[in-house]
Amino acid sequence: MSLSSLLIIFSSSFMALFPVINPLGNGFVVNGFFIDLDPHQRKTAIQKLIFNYVLIGIGTLVIGHLFLLIFGLAIPVIQLGGGMLICKTAMELLGDSGSSDNEEADRKIDSSKWKNIEQKIFYPITFPISIGPGSISVIFTLMASASIKGKLLQTGVNYAVIGLVIICMAAILYIFLSQGQRIIQKIGPVGNQIINKLVAFFTFCIGIQISVTGISQIFHLDIL
């Protein structure tokens, strides 16, 4: 497999996952939970959050095919449905003013209730706020697109690239949460919105391409 093919898989996976996982937007929301924690508590909470985040993302990647076998789903159908989901997510992000994130970020917690926050780190802070059902669905879609029939090694390499993208998403969220208020002040809500809009447009195009690929395989067409 050529390096260019791996770069295409990486960039496509990144663009597809970024608006769904939305580490920047979710960072504002999660900061609403952690804002009153002292530095040590905040560091501990962020580390646990990132661990759970990677566990869910990579876990989905590892056992995804098992779920496909259990429910009897075909890869082209996953491609079609997942592509439509990506397009829908991109459209929602393009039309979103970001007010809902601001409302969620307004939630404040008392630093004396560390135990209460600790119990919430997995649910709902990690799942479904930081990485939710939509993100898992997109990972399934990316797996379907990266699967190559009869080439187990190449498929494994493609999955490893997707896993690297998931880790990159976790790293972005970690940096955002670690720097917290400093990043928010520098980027600002307008800068965050501009980044999300640009990513959403390219993601919409990727969603269309994945859907068309699924249709071509279902109906045995040579579209692309």
C-alpha positions in Angstrom: 0.0 0.0 0.0 1.3 3.4 -1.0 1.9 6.3 1.5 -0.5 8.4 -0.5 -3.3 5.9 0.0 -2.7 5.9 3.8 -2.7 9.7 3.8 -6.0 9.8 2.0 -7.5 7.4 4.5 -6.1 9.5 7.4 -7.4 12.8 6.0 -10.8 11.4 5.1 -11.2 9.8 8.5 -10.1 13.0 10.2 -12.5 15.2 8.3 -15.4 12.7 8.8 -14.8 12.3 12.6 -13.9 15.9 13.5 -17.4 17.5 13.2 -19.1 14.5 14.8 -16.8 14.2 17.7 -16.2 18.0 17.6 -13.4 18.1 20.2 -13.3 22.0 20.1 -17.1 22.4 20.7 -17.2 19.6 23.2 -14.3 21.1 24.9 -16.4 24.2 25.8 -19.1 21.8 27.2 -16.7 19.7 29.3 -15.0 22.8 30.6 -18.4 23.7 32.1 -18.1 20.6 34.3 -14.5 21.1 35.2 -14.4 24.9 35.6 -14.5 24.9 39.5 -12.1 22.1 40.1 -8.7 22.8 41.5 -5.6 22.2 39.2 -4.9 18.7 40.6 -8.6 17.6 40.4 -8.9 19.0 36.9 -5.7 17.2 35.7 -7.0 13.9 37.2 -10.5 14.4 35.6 -9.0 15.1 32.2 -6.7 12.1 32.3 -9.6 9.8 33.2 -11.8 11.4 30.5 -9.1 10.8 27.8 -8.6 7.2 28.9 -12.3 6.5 28.6 -12.4 8.3 25.3 -9.7 6.2 23.7 -11.1 3.1 25.2 -14.5 3.6 23.6 -13.1 4.7 20.2 -10.5 2.0 19.8 -12.9 -0.6 21.4 -15.4 0.2 18.7 -12.7 -0.2 16.0 -11.6 -3.5 17.4 -14.9 -5.3 17.9 -16.9 -3.5 15.2 -16.9 -6.4 12.8 -18.3 -8.7 15.5 -21.3 -6.4 15.7 -21.7 -6.5 11.9 -21.7 -10.3 12.1 -24.2 -10.4 15.0 -26.7 -8.1 13.3 -26.0 -9.4 9.8 -25.2 -6.0 8.2 -23.5 -5.7 4.9 -20.6 -3.3 4.4 -22.2 -1.4 1.4 -25.3 -0.8 3.5 -23.1 0.6 6.3 -21.4 2.8 3.7 -24.7 4.1 2.4 -26.2 4.7 5.8 -23.1 6.1 7.3 -22.5 8.4 4.4 -26.0 9.8 4.8 -25.3 10.3 8.6 -22.1 12.2 7.9 -23.9 14.4 5.4 -26.6 15.0 8.0 -24.1 15.9 10.7 -22.3 18.3 8.3 -25.5 20.0 7.5 -26.4 20.4 11.1 -23.0 21.8 11.9 -23.3 24.3 9.0 -26.6 25.6 10.3 -25.7 25.5 14.0 -25.1 28.9 15.6 -23.4 27.3 18.6 -26.0 28.5 21.1 -26.6 25.0 22.5 -23.0 24.6 23.3 -23.0 27.8 25.2 -26.0 26.8 27.2 -24.3 23.5 28.2 -21.1 25.4 29.1 -23.1 27.5 31.5 -23.5 24.6 33.9 -21.3 25.2 36.9 -20.3 22.7 39.6 -19.1 23.2 43.1 -15.4 22.1 43.6 -16.4 20.5 46.9 -18.3 17.8 45.0 -15.3 16.2 43.4 -16.7 12.7 44.1 -19.9 13.6 42.2 -17.9 14.7 39.2 -15.6 11.7 39.4 -18.7 9.4 39.1 -19.8 11.4 36.0 -16.5 11.2 34.1 -17.5 8.1 32.1 -21.2 8.9 31.9 -22.3 11.4 30.7 -19.0 13.5 30.3 -17.1 10.9 28.2 -20.2 9.2 26.7 -22.3 10.6 25.2 -21.0 14.2 25.5 -17.4 13.8 24.3 -17.9 10.7 22.1 -21.4 9.6 21.5 -23.5 7.2 19.3 -23.0 9.4 16.3 -19.2 9.1 16.6 -19.5 5.3 16.9 -21.7 5.2 13.8 -19.1 7.1 11.9 -16.3 4.8 13.1 -18.4 1.9 11.7 -18.7 3.7 8.4 -15.0 4.4 8.2 -14.3 0.7 8.9 -16.7 -0.3 6.1 -14.9 2.1 3.7 -11.4 0.8 4.8 -12.3 -2.9 4.6 -10.8 -4.7 1.6 -12.2 -8.1 0.8 -9.6 -10.8 0.8 -6.8 -8.5 2.0 -6.6 -8.9 5.8 -3.2 -7.2 6.2 -4.2 -4.2 4.2 -7.5 -3.9 6.0 -5.6 -4.1 9.3 -3.3 -1.3 8.3 -6.3 0.8 7.3 -7.9 0.2 10.6 -4.6 1.2 12.4 -4.7 4.6 10.5 -8.3 5.1 11.7 -7.2 4.3 15.2 -4.5 6.9 14.9 -7.1 9.4 13.9 -9.2 8.5 17.0 -6.0 9.1 19.1 -5.5 12.5 17.4 -9.1 13.5 18.3 -8.3 12.5 21.9 -5.1 14.5 21.8 -6.9 17.6 20.5 -9.5 17.4 23.3 -6.7 16.8 25.8 -4.8 19.9 24.7 -8.0 22.0 24.6 -9.0 20.9 28.1 -5.5 21.2 29.5 -5.1 24.8 28.3 -8.7 25.5 29.0 -9.5 29.1 29.3 -6.3 30.2 27.5 -7.3 28.5 24.3 -10.9 29.8 24.6 -9.6 33.3 24.9 -7.2 33.1 22.0 -9.5 31.3 19.5 -12.8 32.8 20.7 -16.3 31.6 19.7 -16.0 33.2 16.2 -12.7 31.4 15.4 -14.1 28.1 16.7 -17.2 28.6 14.5 -15.2 29.4 11.4 -13.1 26.2 11.8 -16.2 24.1 12.3 -17.9 25.5 9.2 -14.9 24.8 6.9 -14.6 21.3 8.2 -18.3 20.7 7.9 -18.3 21.6 4.2 -15.5 19.2 3.3 -17.1 16.5 5.5 -20.4 16.9 3.6 -18.4 16.1 0.4 -16.8 13.1 2.0 -20.3 11.8 3.2 -21.6 12.1 -0.4 -18.6 10.1 -1.7 -19.0 7.3 0.9 -22.7 7.1 0.1 -22.1 6.9 -3.6 -19.5 4.2 -3.0 -22.1 2.2 -1.1 -24.7 2.6 -3.8 -22.2 1.6 -6.5 -21.4 -1.7 -4.6 -25.1 -2.5 -3.9 -26.2 -2.0 -7.5 -22.8 -3.1 -9.0 -22.3 0.2 -10.7 -19.1 1.8 -11.8 -19.8 5.3 -10.6 -16.4 6.4 -9.2 
